[in-house]
Amino acid sequence: MRLSKLLGVAGIVGVAATGAVLVRHERHRRTYTAEEVRARLQGRVVEVATAPADPDLAPDWPADVEPPKRHPTEALLSTVMRIGPLRRF
Protein backbone atom coordinates (compact mmCIF):
# COMPACT_ATOMS: atom_id res chain seq x y z
CA MET A 1 0.00 0.00 0.00
CA ARG A 2 2.82 2.42 0.79
CA LEU A 3 4.47 1.81 -2.57
CA SER A 4 1.32 2.85 -4.41
CA LYS A 5 1.09 6.03 -2.31
CA LEU A 6 4.75 6.78 -3.04
CA LEU A 7 4.18 6.31 -6.78
CA GLY A 8 1.11 8.56 -6.64
CA VAL A 9 3.02 11.32 -4.87
CA ALA A 10 5.89 10.97 -7.34
CA GLY A 11 3.44 11.30 -10.24
CA ILE A 12 1.89 14.44 -8.76
CA VAL A 13 5.33 15.97 -8.19
CA GLY A 14 6.29 15.14 -11.80
CA VAL A 15 3.16 16.81 -13.17
CA ALA A 16 3.77 19.91 -11.03
CA ALA A 17 7.40 20.13 -12.15
CA THR A 18 6.39 19.82 -15.81
CA GLY A 19 3.83 22.58 -15.35
CA ALA A 20 6.43 24.83 -13.76
CA VAL A 21 8.81 24.31 -16.68
CA LEU A 22 6.06 25.07 -19.20
CA VAL A 23 5.05 28.26 -17.39
CA ARG A 24 8.66 29.44 -17.28
CA HIS A 25 9.07 28.74 -21.01
CA GLU A 26 5.84 30.60 -21.80
CA ARG A 27 6.99 33.65 -19.83
CA HIS A 28 10.28 33.64 -21.70
CA ARG A 29 8.48 33.35 -25.06
CA ARG A 30 6.15 36.25 -24.31
CA THR A 31 9.01 38.65 -23.59
CA TYR A 32 9.71 39.03 -27.33
CA THR A 33 8.23 42.05 -29.07
CA ALA A 34 6.69 41.75 -32.51
CA GLU A 35 9.70 43.48 -34.07
CA GLU A 36 12.10 41.02 -32.42
CA VAL A 37 10.12 38.04 -33.67
CA ARG A 38 9.97 39.52 -37.17
CA ALA A 39 13.72 40.19 -37.16
CA ARG A 40 14.48 36.64 -36.01
CA LEU A 41 12.24 35.13 -38.69
CA GLN A 42 13.78 37.29 -41.40
CA GLY A 43 17.24 36.25 -40.18
CA ARG A 44 16.26 32.60 -40.49
CA VAL A 45 15.00 33.18 -44.04
CA VAL A 46 18.30 34.81 -45.01
CA GLU A 47 20.23 31.98 -43.34
CA VAL A 48 18.29 29.31 -45.24
CA ALA A 49 18.57 31.20 -48.53
CA THR A 50 22.35 31.49 -48.25
CA ALA A 51 22.94 27.94 -46.97
CA PRO A 52 24.49 25.51 -49.45
CA ALA A 53 22.13 23.03 -51.06
CA ASP A 54 21.71 19.73 -49.27
CA PRO A 55 22.98 16.94 -51.54
CA ASP A 56 20.33 14.57 -50.16
CA LEU A 57 17.62 16.82 -51.62
CA ALA A 58 19.11 16.92 -55.12
CA PRO A 59 17.43 14.83 -57.83
CA ASP A 60 18.84 11.36 -58.28
CA TRP A 61 18.91 11.58 -62.07
CA PRO A 62 21.49 13.48 -64.15
CA ALA A 63 20.65 16.97 -65.41
CA ASP A 64 20.59 15.88 -69.08
CA VAL A 65 17.96 13.18 -68.43
CA GLU A 66 14.27 14.01 -68.24
CA PRO A 67 12.64 13.60 -64.84
CA PRO A 68 10.36 10.58 -64.55
CA LYS A 69 6.88 10.85 -66.02
CA ARG A 70 3.79 10.83 -63.83
CA HIS A 71 2.18 7.46 -63.31
CA PRO A 72 -1.19 7.21 -65.09
CA THR A 73 -2.96 6.52 -61.80
CA GLU A 74 -1.44 9.66 -60.28
CA ALA A 75 -2.62 11.72 -63.25
CA LEU A 76 -6.11 10.23 -62.96
CA LEU A 77 -6.27 10.92 -59.23
CA SER A 78 -5.12 14.50 -59.76
CA THR A 79 -7.84 14.99 -62.35
CA VAL A 80 -10.56 13.43 -60.22
CA MET A 81 -9.55 15.16 -57.01
CA ARG A 82 -8.56 18.43 -58.73
CA ILE A 83 -5.15 18.64 -57.12
CA GLY A 84 -1.77 19.40 -58.59
CA PRO A 85 0.96 16.87 -59.21
CA LEU A 86 2.17 15.00 -56.16
CA ARG A 87 5.53 16.09 -54.79
CA ARG A 88 8.32 13.58 -55.00
CA PHE A 89 10.80 13.72 -52.15
C-alpha positions, -999 to +999 in steps of 0.1 A: +000+000+000+028+024+008+045+018-026+013+029-044+011+060-023+047+068-030+042+063-068+011+086-066+030+113-049+059+110-073+034+113-102+019+144-088+053+160-082+063+151-118+032+168-132+038+199-110+074+201-122+064+198-158+038+226-153+064+248-138+088+243-167+061+251-192+051+283-174+087+294-173+091+287-210+058+306-218+070+336-198+103+336-217+085+333-251+061+362-243+090+387-236+097+390-273+082+420-291+067+418-325+097+435-341+121+410-324+101+380-337+100+395-372+137+402-372+145+366-360+122+351-387+138+373-414+172+363-402+163+326-405+150+332-440+183+348-450+202+320-433+183+293-452+186+312-485+224+315-482+229+279-470+245+255-494+221+230-511+217+197-493+230+169-515+203+146-502+176+168-516+191+169-551+174+148-578+188+114-583+189+116-621+215+135-641+207+170-654+206+159-691+180+132-684+143+140-682+126+136-648+104+106-645+069+108-660+038+108-638+022+075-633-012+072-651-030+065-618-014+097-603-026+117-632-061+102-630-063+109-592-051+145-598-078+150-624-106+134-602-095+152-570-086+184-587-051+186-571-018+194-586+010+169-592+022+150-562+055+161-548+083+136-550+108+137-522 
